[in-house]
Amino acid sequence: MKFLYSYLSDTAFLKKLTKLHIKTYFVKITLLDWLEEPIEAIEGRVISANINIDGQSSLRRTANLSICVDDETGNIINTRNLLSINKKIVL
């Protein structure tokens, strides 16, 4: 059964909720072309993150990030189409 709570659609409340962490981490994701030159950067506050390093795997480093991008720290609207599976990134 799915419950509809009014606070889930209240963006001001949800923004305050994400700032309740004891520690605050920020991330800067830089998109690179195949010559490893920077294209664009996205900056934001980390909500949750997981970074794995495995020397035995063909994909040695993997990351899973959930970030909150504010208007003051970055504009994700211009970079939304740049994020794809064939791009290199730097965290």
DSSP file (Angstrom, degrees, kcal/mol; ACC not computed):
  #  RESIDUE AA STRUCTURE BP1 BP2  ACC     N-H-->O    O-->H-N    N-H-->O    O-->H-N    TCO  KAPPA ALPHA  PHI   PSI    X-CA   Y-CA   Z-CA
    1    1 A M              0   0    0      0, 0.0     2,-0.5     0, 0.0     0, 0.0   0.000 360.0 360.0 360.0 129.0    0.0    0.0    0.0
    2    2 A K        -     0   0    0      2,-0.0     2,-0.4     0, 0.0     0, 0.0  -0.811 360.0-153.4 -97.8 127.5    1.4    3.4   -1.0
    3    3 A F        -     0   0    0     -2,-0.5     2,-0.7     2,-0.0     0, 0.0  -0.806   5.3-145.6 -99.9 140.5    0.9    6.3    1.3
    4    4 A L        -     0   0    0     -2,-0.4     2,-0.4     3,-0.0     3,-0.0  -0.907  19.2-173.3-106.7 108.6    0.9    9.9    0.0
    5    5 A Y    >   -     0   0    0     -2,-0.7     3,-1.0     1,-0.1     4,-0.4  -0.829  25.0-139.0-103.2 140.3    2.4   12.2    2.6
    6    6 A S  G >  S+     0   0    0     -2,-0.4     3,-1.2     1,-0.2     4,-0.3   0.811  99.7  62.9 -68.5 -29.3    2.2   16.0    2.0
    7    7 A Y  G >  S+     0   0    0      1,-0.2     3,-0.7     2,-0.2    -1,-0.2   0.707  89.7  69.1 -71.3 -17.1    5.8   16.5    3.2
    8    8 A L  G <  S+     0   0    0     -3,-1.0    -1,-0.2     1,-0.2    -2,-0.2   0.717 104.0  42.6 -72.3 -19.1    7.2   14.4    0.4
    9    9 A S  G <  S+     0   0    0     -3,-1.2     2,-1.0    -4,-0.4    -1,-0.2   0.396  89.4 100.6-103.3   1.7    6.1   17.1   -2.1
   10   10 A D    <>  -     0   0    0     -3,-0.7     4,-2.1    -4,-0.3     5,-0.2  -0.765  52.4-171.8 -88.9 101.4    7.4   20.0    0.1
   11   11 A T  H  > S+     0   0    0     -2,-1.0     4,-2.1     1,-0.2    -1,-0.2   0.835  82.1  55.9 -67.0 -33.1   10.7   20.9   -1.5
   12   12 A A  H  > S+     0   0    0      2,-0.2     4,-1.9     1,-0.2    -1,-0.2   0.917 110.0  46.2 -65.0 -42.0   11.7   23.3    1.3
   13   13 A F  H  > S+     0   0    0      1,-0.2     4,-2.1     2,-0.2    -2,-0.2   0.913 112.7  49.5 -65.2 -43.0   11.3   20.5    3.9
   14   14 A L  H  X S+     0   0    0     -4,-2.1     4,-1.7     1,-0.2    -2,-0.2   0.850 109.0  52.7 -67.1 -33.8   13.2   18.0    1.9
   15   15 A K  H  X S+     0   0    0     -4,-2.1     4,-0.7     2,-0.2    -1,-0.2   0.904 110.4  47.7 -67.1 -41.0   16.1   20.5    1.4
   16   16 A K  H >< S+     0   0    0     -4,-1.9     3,-0.6     1,-0.2    -2,-0.2   0.878 108.8  55.8 -64.6 -37.1   16.3   21.0    5.1
   17   17 A L  H >< S+     0   0    0     -4,-2.1     3,-1.3     1,-0.2    -2,-0.2   0.870 103.4  53.0 -64.7 -38.1   16.2   17.2    5.6
   18   18 A T  H 3< S+     0   0    0     -4,-1.7     3,-0.5     1,-0.2    -1,-0.2   0.700 104.5  57.6 -71.8 -17.6   19.2   16.7    3.4
   19   19 A K  T << S+     0   0    0     -4,-0.7    -1,-0.2    -3,-0.6    -2,-0.2   0.364  81.2  88.9 -91.5   5.2   21.2   19.2    5.4
   20   20 A L    <   +     0   0    0     -3,-1.3    -1,-0.2    -4,-0.1    -2,-0.1   0.426  58.7 118.3 -84.3   2.1   20.8   17.4    8.7
   21   21 A H        -     0   0    0     -3,-0.5     3,-0.1     1,-0.1    -3,-0.0  -0.312  67.8-133.0 -67.2 151.3   23.9   15.2    8.3
   22   22 A I  S    S+     0   0    0      1,-0.1     2,-0.4     2,-0.0    -1,-0.1   0.914  95.3  35.2 -69.6 -43.0   26.6   15.5   10.8
   23   23 A K  S    S-     0   0    0      2,-0.0     2,-0.5    -3,-0.0    -1,-0.1  -0.883  74.5-152.0-111.8 145.2   29.2   15.7    8.1
   24   24 A T        -     0   0    0     -2,-0.4     2,-0.4    -3,-0.1    23,-0.1  -0.974  11.5-169.1-118.1 125.3   28.7   17.4    4.7
   25   25 A Y        -     0   0    0     -2,-0.5    21,-3.0    21,-0.4     2,-0.3  -0.897   3.9-158.6-112.7 142.7   30.7   16.2    1.7
   26   26 A F  E     -A   45   0A   0     -2,-0.4     2,-0.4    19,-0.3    19,-0.2  -0.896   5.4-161.3-117.6 149.8   30.9   18.0   -1.6
   27   27 A V  E     -A   44   0A   0     17,-2.7    17,-2.0    -2,-0.3     2,-0.5  -0.972   9.9-158.6-131.5 146.2   31.8   16.5   -5.0
   28   28 A K  E     -A   43   0A   0     63,-0.5     2,-0.6    -2,-0.4    15,-0.2  -0.982  10.5-163.5-122.8 117.7   32.9   17.9   -8.3
   29   29 A I  E     -A   42   0A   0     13,-3.3    13,-2.7    -2,-0.5     2,-0.6  -0.903   5.2-165.0-102.9 117.0   32.3   15.7  -11.3
   30   30 A T  E     -AB  41  90A   0     60,-2.5    60,-1.7    -2,-0.6     2,-0.4  -0.911  11.4-142.9-105.7 121.3   34.4   16.8  -14.3
   31   31 A L  E     -AB  40  89A   0      9,-2.9     8,-3.5    -2,-0.6     9,-0.8  -0.674  20.6-162.7 -83.1 134.2   33.3   15.3  -17.7
   32   32 A L  E     -AB  38  88A   0     56,-3.0    56,-1.1    -2,-0.4     2,-0.1  -0.848  13.2-134.2-117.2 151.4   36.2   14.5  -20.0
   33   33 A D    >   -     0   0    0      4,-2.0     3,-1.9    -2,-0.3     6,-0.0  -0.311  47.2 -86.8 -87.1-175.5   36.5   13.9  -23.7
   34   34 A W  T 3  S+     0   0    0      1,-0.3    -1,-0.0     2,-0.1    53,-0.0   0.672 131.6  56.7 -72.7 -14.5   38.5   10.9  -25.1
   35   35 A L  T 3  S-     0   0    0      2,-0.1    -1,-0.3     3,-0.0    -3,-0.0   0.323 118.7-115.4 -90.9   7.3   41.7   13.1  -25.0
   36   36 A E    <   +     0   0    0     -3,-1.9    -2,-0.1     1,-0.3    -4,-0.0   0.805  67.7 143.9  61.3  35.7   41.0   13.6  -21.3
   37   37 A E        -     0   0    0      1,-0.0    -4,-2.0     0, 0.0    -1,-0.3  -0.854  58.2-102.2 -96.6 138.6   40.4   17.3  -21.7
   38   38 A P  E     +A   32   0A   0      0, 0.0    -6,-0.2     0, 0.0     3,-0.1  -0.363  39.1 174.4 -65.8 136.8   37.7   18.8  -19.4
   39   39 A I  E     -     0   0A   0     -8,-3.5     2,-0.3     1,-0.5    -7,-0.2   0.808  63.8 -19.9-101.7 -53.8   34.3   19.5  -21.1
   40   40 A E  E     -A   31   0A   0     -9,-0.8    -9,-2.9    39,-0.0    -1,-0.5  -0.963  56.8-137.7-154.7 159.6   32.1   20.6  -18.2
   41   41 A A  E     -A   30   0A   0     -2,-0.3     2,-0.4   -11,-0.2   -11,-0.2  -0.979   6.3-162.3-130.2 143.4   31.9   20.3  -14.4
   42   42 A I  E     -A   29   0A   0    -13,-2.7   -13,-3.3    -2,-0.4     2,-0.4  -0.992  11.7-171.1-122.4 129.7   29.0   19.6  -12.0
   43   43 A E  E     +A   28   0A   0     -2,-0.4     2,-0.3   -15,-0.2   -15,-0.2  -0.943  18.8 134.7-122.5 144.1   29.3   20.4   -8.3
   44   44 A G  E     -A   27   0A   0    -17,-2.0   -17,-2.7    -2,-0.4     2,-0.4  -0.989  52.7 -79.4-171.5 174.1   27.0   19.5   -5.5
   45   45 A R  E     -AC  26  68A   0     23,-2.2    23,-2.9    -2,-0.3     2,-0.3  -0.731  48.2-119.3 -88.7 133.7   26.5   18.2   -2.0
   46   46 A V  E     + C   0  67A   0    -21,-3.0   -21,-0.4    -2,-0.4    21,-0.2  -0.581  30.9 175.5 -78.4 128.7   26.7   14.4   -1.6
   47   47 A I  E    S-     0   0A   0     19,-3.4     2,-0.3     1,-0.4    20,-0.2   0.832  75.2 -11.2 -93.5 -49.3   23.5   12.7   -0.3
   48   48 A S  E     + C   0  66A   0     18,-1.5    18,-2.7     2,-0.0    -1,-0.4  -0.988  69.4 179.5-149.5 150.4   24.9    9.2   -0.6
   49   49 A A  E     - C   0  65A   0     -2,-0.3     2,-0.3    16,-0.2    16,-0.2  -0.997  13.9-173.6-152.9 152.2   27.9    7.7   -2.3
   50   50 A N  E     - C   0  64A   0     14,-1.6    14,-2.4    -2,-0.3     2,-0.5  -0.925   7.3-176.5-148.5 120.9   29.7    4.4   -2.9
   51   51 A I  E     - C   0  63A   0     -2,-0.3     2,-0.4    12,-0.2    12,-0.2  -0.985   6.9-168.0-122.2 126.4   33.1    4.1   -4.5
   52   52 A N  E     - C   0  62A   0     10,-2.8    10,-2.2    -2,-0.5     2,-0.5  -0.928   7.4-167.5-116.5 137.8   34.6    0.6   -5.2
   53   53 A I  E     + C   0  61A   0     -2,-0.4     2,-0.4     8,-0.2     8,-0.2  -0.988  12.3 171.5-123.5 120.8   38.2   -0.2   -6.2
   54   54 A D    >   -     0   0    0      6,-2.8     3,-0.7    -2,-0.5    -2,-0.0  -0.947  18.6-168.0-133.9 110.6   38.9   -3.7   -7.5
   55   55 A G  T 3  S+     0   0    0     -2,-0.4    -1,-0.1     1,-0.2     5,-0.1   0.690  88.5  55.2 -71.1 -19.3   42.3   -4.5   -9.0
   56   56 A Q  T 3  S+     0   0    0      4,-0.1    -1,-0.2     3,-0.1     2,-0.2   0.619  93.5  85.1 -88.8 -14.3   41.1   -7.9  -10.3
   57   57 A S  S <  S-     0   0    0     -3,-0.7     3,-0.1     2,-0.1    -3,-0.1  -0.513  79.1-129.6 -89.6 154.9   38.1   -6.5  -12.3
   58   58 A S  S    S+     0   0    0      1,-0.2     2,-0.9    -2,-0.2     3,-0.1   0.819 110.1  55.9 -70.1 -29.9   38.2   -5.1  -15.9
   59   59 A L  S    S-     0   0    0      1,-0.2    -1,-0.2    -6,-0.0    -5,-0.2  -0.858  75.6-178.7 -97.4  96.7   36.3   -2.0  -14.4
   60   60 A R        +     0   0    0     -2,-0.9    -6,-2.8     1,-0.2     2,-0.4   0.835  64.8  33.6 -72.2 -33.7   38.8   -1.1  -11.7
   61   61 A R  E     +C   53   0A   0     -8,-0.2     2,-0.3    -3,-0.1    -8,-0.2  -0.984  64.5 172.5-128.9 127.5   36.9    1.8  -10.2
   62   62 A T  E     -C   52   0A   0    -10,-2.2   -10,-2.8    -2,-0.4     2,-0.3  -0.952   7.9-169.0-128.2 151.5   33.1    2.2  -10.0
   63   63 A A  E     -C   51   0A   0     -2,-0.3     2,-0.4   -12,-0.2   -12,-0.2  -0.995  14.0-166.0-142.3 146.1   31.1    4.9   -8.3
   64   64 A N  E     +C   50   0A   0    -14,-2.4   -14,-1.6    -2,-0.3     2,-0.4  -0.968  23.7 177.7-131.0 113.8   27.4    5.4   -7.4
   65   65 A L  E     -C   49   0A   0     -2,-0.4     2,-0.5   -16,-0.2   -16,-0.2  -0.932  24.0-169.3-125.0 141.0   26.6    8.9   -6.3
   66   66 A S  E     +C   48   0A   0    -18,-2.7   -19,-3.4    -2,-0.4   -18,-1.5  -0.988  26.4 174.9-121.5 119.1   23.4   10.8   -5.3
   67   67 A I  E     -C   46   0A   0     -2,-0.5     2,-0.6   -21,-0.2   -21,-0.2  -0.877  31.1-136.3-126.8 157.2   24.1   14.5   -5.2
   68   68 A C  E     -C   45   0A   0    -23,-2.9   -23,-2.2    -2,-0.3     2,-0.6  -0.956  21.3-160.5-111.6 113.4   22.0   17.7   -4.6
   69   69 A V        -     0   0    0     -2,-0.6     2,-0.2   -25,-0.2   -25,-0.1  -0.856   6.8-162.8 -99.8 117.3   22.9   20.4   -7.1
   70   70 A D     >  -     0   0    0     -2,-0.6     4,-1.7   -27,-0.2     3,-0.4  -0.546  31.6-113.3 -91.6 162.8   21.9   23.9   -6.0
   71   71 A D  T  4 S+     0   0    0      1,-0.2    -1,-0.1    -2,-0.2    -2,-0.0   0.812 116.4  55.0 -64.1 -29.8   21.7   26.9   -8.3
   72   72 A E  T  4 S+     0   0    0      1,-0.2    -1,-0.2     3,-0.0     3,-0.1   0.817 112.5  40.8 -73.8 -29.8   24.6   28.5   -6.5
   73   73 A T  T  4 S-     0   0    0     -3,-0.4     2,-0.3     1,-0.3    -2,-0.2   0.723 125.6 -24.7 -95.9 -22.2   27.0   25.6   -7.0
   74   74 A G     <  -     0   0    0     -4,-1.7     2,-0.6   -32,-0.1    -1,-0.3  -0.951  48.5-118.5 179.4 160.5   26.3   24.4  -10.5
   75   75 A N        +     0   0    0     -2,-0.3     4,-0.5     1,-0.1     3,-0.4  -0.915  23.2 178.3-117.3 104.5   23.9   24.3  -13.4
   76   76 A I     >  +     0   0    0     -2,-0.6     4,-0.9     1,-0.2    -1,-0.1   0.619  69.3  78.7 -82.3 -12.3   23.0   20.7  -14.3
   77   77 A I  T  4 S+     0   0    0      1,-0.2     3,-0.4     2,-0.2     4,-0.4   0.906  96.1  45.3 -64.0 -40.9   20.5   21.8  -17.0
   78   78 A N  T  4 S+     0   0    0     -3,-0.4    -1,-0.2     1,-0.2     3,-0.2   0.763 117.8  43.6 -73.4 -24.6   23.3   22.5  -19.5
   79   79 A T  T >> S+     0   0    0     -4,-0.5     4,-1.0     1,-0.2     3,-0.8   0.444  84.3  95.3-101.1  -1.1   25.2   19.3  -18.7
   80   80 A R  T 3< S+     0   0    0     -4,-0.9     3,-0.4    -3,-0.4    -1,-0.2   0.878  87.9  45.8 -60.6 -39.4   22.3   16.8  -18.6
   81   81 A N  T 34 S+     0   0    0     -4,-0.4    -1,-0.3     1,-0.2    -2,-0.1   0.646 104.6  63.8 -79.1 -14.2   22.8   15.7  -22.2
   82   82 A L  T <4 S+     0   0    0     -3,-0.8     2,-0.7    -4,-0.1    -1,-0.2   0.759  80.7  90.7 -79.6 -24.5   26.5   15.3  -21.8
   83   83 A L     <  +     0   0    0     -4,-1.0     2,-0.3    -3,-0.4   -52,-0.0  -0.617  56.5 134.2 -76.7 115.2   26.2   12.5  -19.2
   84   84 A S    >   -     0   0    0     -2,-0.7     3,-1.3     1,-0.0    -2,-0.0  -0.926  68.3 -94.2-151.9 175.1   26.2    9.2  -21.0
   85   85 A I  T 3  S+     0   0    0     -2,-0.3    -2,-0.0     1,-0.3    -1,-0.0   0.686 116.4  58.2 -71.2 -18.1   27.8    5.8  -20.8
   86   86 A N  T 3  S+     0   0    0      2,-0.1     2,-0.3     0, 0.0    -1,-0.3   0.178  86.1 100.7 -99.8  19.3   30.6    6.7  -23.2
   87   87 A K    <   -     0   0    0     -3,-1.3     2,-0.3   -54,-0.0   -54,-0.1  -0.798  63.3-137.3-105.5 145.8   32.0    9.6  -21.2
   88   88 A K  E     -B   32   0A   0    -56,-1.1   -56,-3.0    -2,-0.3     2,-0.3  -0.736  25.2-168.3 -92.8 148.7   35.0    9.6  -18.9
   89   89 A I  E     -B   31   0A   0     -2,-0.3     2,-0.4   -58,-0.2   -58,-0.2  -0.928  17.8-148.7-134.9 160.4   34.7   11.5  -15.6
   90   90 A V  E      B   30   0A   0    -60,-1.7   -60,-2.5    -2,-0.3    -2,-0.0  -1.000 360.0 360.0-125.7 130.0   37.0   12.7  -12.7
   91   91 A L              0   0    0     -2,-0.4   -63,-0.5   -62,-0.2    -1,-0.1   0.393 360.0 360.0 -99.5 360.0   35.6   12.8   -9.2
